Amino acid sequence: MPRGDGTGPGGTGQRGSGQGRGAGGGGGGGAGGRMGRRAGRAAGQCVCPKCGKAVPHQRGVPCMQMTCPDCGFTMVRDVVYENRGR
């Protein structure tokens, strides 16, 4: 394809629409994103599994690096705390 114009050698043939085949178009709703709806979220809570104290999660700071302000135990993310018995 000379100059990448899609006409093929010598300028003959049909030009394509440029849409090609992809992995599917848009779509709406659903979990969204590669990792689901929780991807990149910063909102939520860090919870102490010992005393139950909850503090707001800080973006960029894993809950496991935080200690409970009440008892000093290592905090966990709220979703981990909610799913602890499964």
DOTORGU-824302 format. One line per 2 residues: for each residue x, y, z of C-alpha. Coordinates in Angstrom, 2 decimals, m for minus. Layout:
residues N
X,Y,Z ~ ...;
end
This chain:
residues 86
0.00,0.00,0.00 ~ 1.75,3.11,m1.13;
1.63,6.00,1.32 ~ m0.81,4.02,3.51;
m3.87,5.32,1.64 ~ m5.53,1.89,1.46;
m5.76,1.69,m2.32 ~ m3.25,m1.10,m2.85;
m0.53,m1.34,m5.51 ~ m0.84,1.03,m8.42;
m3.84,2.82,m7.00 ~ m6.40,0.21,m8.04;
m9.06,m1.46,m5.97 ~ m11.55,m0.27,m3.47;
m10.78,1.81,m0.50 ~ m11.79,0.38,2.85;
m13.95,2.10,5.37 ~ m11.20,1.98,7.96;
m13.33,0.24,10.57 ~ m11.81,m3.22,10.50;
m12.57,m5.90,13.04 ~ m12.16,m5.19,16.67;
m12.92,m6.81,19.96 ~ m16.46,m5.48,19.84;
m17.95,m2.09,20.20 ~ m18.73,m0.10,23.29;
m21.69,m1.52,25.06 ~ m23.12,0.03,28.14;
m23.56,m0.61,31.80 ~ m22.14,m3.71,33.43;
m19.02,m3.94,35.51 ~ m16.93,m1.99,33.00;
m13.18,m1.99,32.64 ~ m10.69,m4.83,32.68;
m10.77,m5.32,36.43 ~ m14.47,m4.74,37.03;
m16.19,m1.91,38.78 ~ m13.78,m1.82,41.71;
m10.77,m1.00,39.54 ~ m8.99,2.18,40.50;
m11.38,3.03,43.24 ~ m10.14,5.02,46.17;
m13.40,5.36,48.07 ~ m14.16,2.90,50.78;
m13.00,2.11,54.26 ~ m10.09,0.52,56.04;
m11.42,m1.63,58.87 ~ m9.74,m3.03,61.96;
m10.46,m6.77,62.17 ~ m9.82,m6.70,65.93;
m12.06,m3.89,67.18 ~ m14.12,m3.01,64.07;
m13.00,0.64,63.83 ~ m13.43,1.99,60.28;
m11.51,4.92,58.77 ~ m11.71,6.35,55.23;
m9.32,4.72,52.74 ~ m6.57,7.03,51.51;
m5.69,6.75,47.82 ~ m2.21,5.31,47.32;
m1.93,3.97,50.87 ~ m2.78,0.27,51.26;
m4.92,m0.45,54.32 ~ m2.38,m3.09,55.37;
0.13,m0.27,55.93 ~ m2.21,1.53,58.32;
m2.69,0.80,62.00 ~ m5.94,1.15,63.91;
m6.11,4.49,65.75 ~ m7.88,2.79,68.67;
m5.99,m0.47,69.26 ~ m2.93,m0.36,66.96;
m3.86,m3.53,65.00 ~ m3.18,m3.70,61.22;
m6.15,m2.47,59.16 ~ m7.69,m4.32,56.18;
m9.79,m3.14,53.24 ~ m13.56,m3.15,53.83;
m14.20,m5.73,51.09 ~ m11.69,m8.11,52.71;
m13.36,m7.60,56.08 ~ m16.85,m8.20,54.61;
m15.76,m11.43,52.88 ~ m13.77,m12.86,55.80;
m16.12,m15.78,56.51 ~ m16.44,m17.10,52.95;
end
